[in-house]
Amino acid sequence: MGYSCTPNNVTVENSFEKYFDSNHVTGTFGLYDNGQGQFFVYNLSRFKDSTYLPASTFKIVNALIGLEKGAISSSKMVIPWDKQVHTLANGDTLHEWNKDLTMEEAFKVSAVPYFREVARRIGVDTMQRWLDSLGYGSRYTKAKITAANLDTFWLDNSVKVTPDEELGLVKKLYFDQLPFRKKTTQNVVKELMVRERNANYILAYKSGWGMDEKGKSIGWLVGWIEENKHPYFFALNVEGTKDTDMKAVREQILKSILKQMGFFEGKK
């Protein structure tokens, strides 16, 4: 599913390192200029070869399968609150999770309980078939879904993906190249990913945040930025400590890199 880099189209951008260093994190970033066929990357080996839990970036695939198979009837489908009070690691209450949510709302606030229920409704066999079909999480070992991990595998490190795979997934989604219906499945998820839209650009992404086996904080932003109808696909992977303010750090790094590359002004 990944984007295949070749030496002829790759530019290594070590200048991006300062944005990771200033936030006291490590990681990788890759951007593919679809019009020119050029790939810009910081930390190429990590981007291509290292695997990490997808965390909530898996909501892209979960939503696609759910819509395709009827586990989600539409983006307006409500799943009632499970009455559990969900909190952040620091104890703050996640008010946006602790209520009845539509799929659209749950996707926007990255509500884990909603999509755990979607996974349970999809079921082990159907989930496994779709992950196999997509080649999802199979960089080194095949993703193995069981009754025990059906609603946690994207969070508990039992399935891992490379940043390269993540970029390949959103690129195929953008161009309706995934094996799902276009209008009622792929287009719905694409629209849910849009975070900013104005006269100069469209910025669309899905975030992810989880902990690896060593207690390191892993953050993601994967998606695209579009200017003058030209898409550029990206995957940002960030690794920090458990105390890293990942929500703020990953967005700051993404915006800084894109600004350095000349985005946000509608001139690309």
C-alpha positions as CSV (number, residue, x, y, z in Angstrom):
1,M,0.0,0.0,0.0
2,G,3.0,2.3,0.5
3,Y,4.4,4.8,-1.9
4,S,7.5,3.4,-3.6
5,C,10.5,5.7,-3.5
6,T,13.2,5.6,-6.0
7,P,16.5,7.5,-5.9
8,N,15.6,9.6,-8.9
9,N,12.5,11.2,-7.3
10,V,13.6,11.6,-3.6
11,T,14.9,14.8,-2.0
12,V,16.1,14.4,1.6
13,E,15.2,17.5,3.6
14,N,17.4,17.6,6.6
15,S,16.3,21.2,7.2
16,F,13.1,19.8,8.7
17,E,15.0,18.4,11.6
18,K,14.9,21.7,13.5
19,Y,11.2,21.4,13.9
20,F,11.5,18.1,15.7
21,D,14.5,19.2,17.8
22,S,12.9,22.4,19.0
23,N,10.0,20.3,20.3
24,H,12.3,17.7,21.9
25,V,11.0,14.8,19.8
26,T,12.2,12.5,17.0
27,G,10.3,11.3,13.9
28,T,9.9,11.5,10.2
29,F,8.0,13.4,7.6
30,G,7.3,12.7,3.9
31,L,5.5,14.6,1.3
32,Y,4.6,13.5,-2.2
33,D,4.1,16.1,-4.9
34,N,1.7,14.2,-7.2
35,G,1.9,16.6,-10.1
36,Q,5.7,16.5,-10.3
37,G,6.2,13.0,-9.0
38,Q,8.6,14.2,-6.5
39,F,9.0,13.0,-2.9
40,F,10.4,15.1,-0.1
41,V,11.4,13.3,3.2
42,Y,13.1,13.8,6.5
43,N,14.5,10.6,8.0
44,L,14.0,8.3,5.1
45,S,14.9,5.0,6.8
46,R,12.3,5.6,9.5
47,F,9.7,6.7,6.9
48,K,10.1,3.5,4.8
49,D,11.1,0.8,7.1
50,S,10.0,1.4,10.7
51,T,6.6,0.4,11.9
52,Y,4.4,1.9,14.6
53,L,0.9,1.5,16.0
54,P,-1.5,3.4,13.7
55,A,-3.6,4.6,16.7
56,S,-6.5,6.7,15.5
57,T,-5.3,7.0,12.0
58,F,-6.9,3.6,11.7
59,K,-10.3,5.4,11.9
60,I,-9.8,6.0,8.1
61,V,-9.9,2.3,7.4
62,N,-12.4,1.5,10.1
63,A,-14.8,4.1,8.7
64,L,-14.3,2.8,5.1
65,I,-15.0,-0.8,6.1
66,G,-17.9,0.2,8.4
67,L,-19.6,2.2,5.7
68,E,-19.0,-0.4,3.0
69,K,-20.3,-3.3,5.0
70,G,-23.2,-1.5,6.7
71,A,-21.8,-1.4,10.2
72,I,-22.1,2.4,9.8
73,S,-25.3,3.3,7.9
74,S,-24.1,6.9,7.2
75,S,-22.0,9.6,8.6
76,K,-25.0,10.7,10.7
77,M,-25.4,7.3,12.4
78,V,-25.5,7.7,16.2
79,I,-23.9,5.3,18.6
80,P,-25.1,6.0,22.2
81,W,-22.6,7.0,24.9
82,D,-21.4,3.9,26.8
83,K,-21.8,5.9,30.1
84,Q,-18.2,5.5,30.9
85,V,-16.4,8.8,31.8
86,H,-13.4,8.9,29.5
87,T,-10.4,11.0,30.6
88,L,-7.0,12.0,29.3
89,A,-3.8,10.7,30.9
90,N,-3.6,13.8,33.1
91,G,-7.1,13.2,34.4
92,D,-8.9,15.8,32.3
93,T,-12.4,14.7,31.3
94,L,-12.9,14.1,27.5
95,H,-16.2,15.9,27.4
96,E,-16.4,15.6,23.6
97,W,-16.4,11.8,23.9
98,N,-18.8,11.5,26.9
99,K,-22.0,11.8,24.9
100,D,-24.0,10.3,22.1
101,L,-22.1,10.9,18.8
102,T,-22.7,10.6,15.1
103,M,-19.9,9.0,13.0
104,E,-19.0,12.4,11.7
105,E,-18.7,13.9,15.2
106,A,-16.7,10.8,16.4
107,F,-14.3,11.1,13.5
108,K,-13.7,14.8,14.1
109,V,-13.0,14.4,17.8
110,S,-11.3,11.0,17.3
111,A,-13.6,9.3,19.8
112,V,-12.1,5.8,20.5
113,P,-15.2,4.3,22.1
114,Y,-17.3,4.9,18.9
115,F,-14.9,3.2,16.6
116,R,-14.2,0.3,19.0
117,E,-18.0,-0.4,18.7
118,V,-17.8,-0.1,14.9
119,A,-15.0,-2.7,14.9
120,R,-17.1,-5.0,17.0
121,R,-20.0,-4.6,14.6
122,I,-17.7,-5.4,11.6
123,G,-16.5,-8.6,13.3
124,V,-13.3,-10.5,13.3
125,D,-13.6,-12.4,9.9
126,T,-14.8,-9.3,7.9
127,M,-12.1,-7.1,9.5
128,Q,-9.4,-9.7,8.7
129,R,-10.6,-10.0,5.1
130,W,-10.5,-6.3,4.5
131,L,-7.1,-5.8,6.1
132,D,-5.7,-8.7,4.0
133,S,-7.3,-7.1,0.8
134,L,-5.7,-3.7,1.6
135,G,-2.4,-5.2,2.7
136,Y,-2.8,-3.1,5.8
137,G,-0.2,-3.5,8.5
138,S,1.7,-6.2,6.7
139,R,5.1,-4.6,6.1
140,Y,6.9,-7.4,8.1
141,T,4.2,-9.6,9.5
142,K,0.6,-10.1,8.5
143,A,-2.0,-8.3,10.6
144,K,-3.7,-10.9,12.7
145,I,-7.2,-10.1,14.1
146,T,-8.7,-12.1,16.9
147,A,-11.7,-11.8,19.2
148,A,-9.4,-10.6,21.9
149,N,-7.9,-7.7,19.9
150,L,-10.7,-6.8,17.5
151,D,-11.5,-3.5,19.1
152,T,-8.0,-2.6,20.2
153,F,-5.5,-3.8,17.6
154,W,-4.8,-0.4,16.3
155,L,-4.1,0.9,19.8
156,D,-2.2,-2.0,21.5
157,N,0.8,-2.5,19.1
158,S,-0.5,-5.8,17.8
159,V,-0.8,-4.2,14.3
160,K,1.8,-1.7,13.0
161,V,2.2,0.4,9.9
162,T,5.0,2.4,8.3
163,P,4.7,6.1,7.5
164,D,5.1,5.1,3.9
165,E,2.0,2.9,4.1
166,E,0.0,5.7,5.7
167,L,0.9,8.0,2.8
168,G,0.0,5.4,0.3
169,L,-3.3,4.9,1.9
170,V,-4.4,8.5,1.8
171,K,-3.1,8.9,-1.7
172,K,-5.3,6.0,-2.9
173,L,-8.3,7.3,-0.9
174,Y,-8.0,10.8,-2.5
175,F,-8.0,9.3,-6.0
176,D,-10.8,6.7,-5.2
177,Q,-8.4,3.9,-5.8
178,L,-9.3,1.8,-2.8
179,P,-11.6,-1.2,-3.2
180,F,-14.7,0.6,-1.7
181,R,-17.6,2.4,-3.3
182,K,-16.8,5.9,-4.4
183,K,-19.8,8.0,-3.5
184,T,-21.1,6.3,-0.4
185,T,-17.8,5.3,1.2
186,Q,-14.6,6.9,-0.1
187,N,-16.1,10.4,-0.7
188,V,-17.7,10.4,2.8
189,V,-14.4,9.6,4.5
190,K,-12.5,12.1,2.4
191,E,-14.8,14.9,3.4
192,L,-14.6,13.9,7.1
193,M,-10.8,14.4,6.9
194,V,-11.0,18.1,5.8
195,R,-9.8,20.3,8.7
196,E,-9.3,23.6,6.9
197,R,-10.8,24.9,3.7
198,N,-10.4,28.4,2.3
199,A,-9.6,30.3,-0.9
200,N,-5.9,29.3,-0.8
201,Y,-5.9,25.7,0.2
202,I,-7.6,22.6,1.6
203,L,-5.9,20.8,4.4
204,A,-7.2,17.3,5.2
205,Y,-5.8,14.8,7.7
206,K,-6.4,12.3,10.4
207,S,-4.5,12.4,13.6
208,G,-3.3,9.5,15.8
209,W,-1.8,9.3,19.2
210,G,-0.8,6.2,21.3
211,M,1.9,4.6,23.3
212,D,4.4,2.0,22.0
213,E,5.6,-1.0,24.0
214,K,8.4,1.0,25.7
215,G,6.1,3.8,26.9
216,K,7.0,6.2,24.2
217,S,4.4,8.5,22.8
218,I,3.7,8.1,19.1
219,G,1.8,10.7,17.2
220,W,0.6,10.9,13.6
221,L,-0.9,13.3,11.1
222,V,-1.6,11.8,7.7
223,G,-3.5,13.3,4.8
224,W,-3.0,15.9,2.0
225,I,-2.9,19.6,1.3
226,E,-4.4,20.8,-2.0
227,E,-3.7,24.1,-3.7
228,N,-5.0,25.2,-7.1
229,K,-6.5,21.7,-7.4
230,H,-3.1,20.1,-7.0
231,P,-2.8,17.5,-4.2
232,Y,0.3,16.9,-2.1
233,F,0.2,13.9,0.2
234,F,2.0,13.7,3.5
235,A,2.6,11.5,6.6
236,L,4.1,12.9,9.8
237,N,5.2,10.5,12.5
238,V,6.4,11.9,15.8
239,E,8.0,10.1,18.8
240,G,8.2,11.7,22.2
241,T,8.0,10.9,25.9
242,K,4.7,10.2,27.7
243,D,4.7,13.8,28.8
244,T,4.9,15.2,25.3
245,D,2.0,17.5,24.4
246,M,1.5,15.5,21.2
247,K,-1.6,17.2,20.1
248,A,0.1,20.6,20.0
249,V,3.6,19.3,18.9
250,R,2.5,17.3,15.8
251,E,0.4,20.2,14.5
252,Q,3.2,22.7,15.1
253,I,5.7,20.5,13.2
254,L,3.3,19.9,10.3
255,K,2.4,23.6,9.9
256,S,6.0,24.7,10.2
257,I,7.2,22.2,7.5
258,L,4.4,23.1,5.1
259,K,5.0,26.8,5.6
260,Q,8.7,26.3,4.9
261,M,7.7,24.5,1.7
262,G,5.6,27.5,0.5
263,F,2.1,26.3,1.3
264,F,-0.9,28.2,2.7
265,E,-0.6,31.1,0.2
266,G,-2.3,29.5,-2.8
267,K,0.8,29.8,-4.9
268,K,1.8,26.2,-5.3
